[in-house]
Amino acid sequence: MTDSLVLAADRVVTPDGVLSAGAVTITGGRIDTVAPADRGVRVLDGCTLVPGFVDIHVHGGGGHSMTTGDPDAVTGAAAFHRGHGTTTILASFVTAPVDELADSAARLAAWLDAGGADGTGGRPCVAGIHYEGPFLAASRCGAQNPAFLVDPTPESGARLIDAAGRWLRMMTIAPERPGAIDLVAAVVAAGGVAAIGHTDASFDEARRAIAAGATVATHLGNAMPPFLHRAPGPIGASLDAPELVCELIADGHHLHDAFLGVVTRTKGAEGVALITDAIAAAGRPDGRYALGGLDVEVRDGAARLVTDDAHPGSLAGSVLTMDAAFRRLVGLGVPLVTASAAASTTPARVLGLAAETGALRPGLRADVVVLDPDWQVRAVIAGGRLVAGTLDG
Ligand SMILES: [Zn+2]
């Protein structure tokens, strides 16, 4: 454990602006000060310090799948993503039978309760569980197995909420399903985030979910109807609600760059969260992988369902990492402070973790990514400890 550490770089991205040059002092795993660098301090040349990334939608990575709640696989995926700068991560489960999902959640929750991934002692920080399903629209299922999609009942909703316990962080729900609005309220009452997604909702149906407490749109633009001038749908409702955070998959396959730019400018730094939606194949060679019992083929950076005919299947998650998503946003000319908020501050806030992480601010956990002049990850500090890369040279 590093008791005390000074990190200085040409640029330090804070919620209020960019310090150049700036320094972050770390004591006991927490950020102590964030200030202009003192004369004589060794500055990491050409580098930029940003807060550790917070990825609120991840199914796996590095060959490991998080979707069954297996602690070793969750640790493996979280460690893979941590090497790419993600210091706080959710385990996103894909659609499966309710009993199976509840069992997976209970297993992971018990392990998290025991401190299995609390971010200390070199362990990764897994902040909890995201249920992506099973209360989703069959017509917008994407890579969610349609065989297991159902309407929520008070019992099935409570089953999943209770199984995750205090580790319930998010549930993606199609608002048009009978019983969905009550479930939105139940998730929020239990301390979780209700997200709108994999949905065919009209504008009004999406609005009802937002009024009931939904605060996130799951991968805006993907697995939902398009934004039309007479039928603005869930995209219109999401853009129209200032309190709603839009998840964006910035991999160049899921969204046109212009969509990324327009949504980021429209919603502002507090209204967008970069996510990876990564599957086990992230960081692995092209080839065949499994996702929730479905076959996925990864080729040229895109993961698609395998189809019976030769046609390309639906996109099935991504092989994205948060550093690449951040680079894409910065490459579009999005200001550093906004890109950093989208990668860290806003997702931390929407999960209720703003007092713990998501910014370079005194008092928060010392989660810092050192980016080199090409915006590649040079080093990752999690909880004050160097967990990837190097600070030397
Ligand atoms: Zn997903």
Residues whose N, C-alpha, C, O or C-beta is under 5 A from the ligand:
A	BS01	ZN	E132 D277
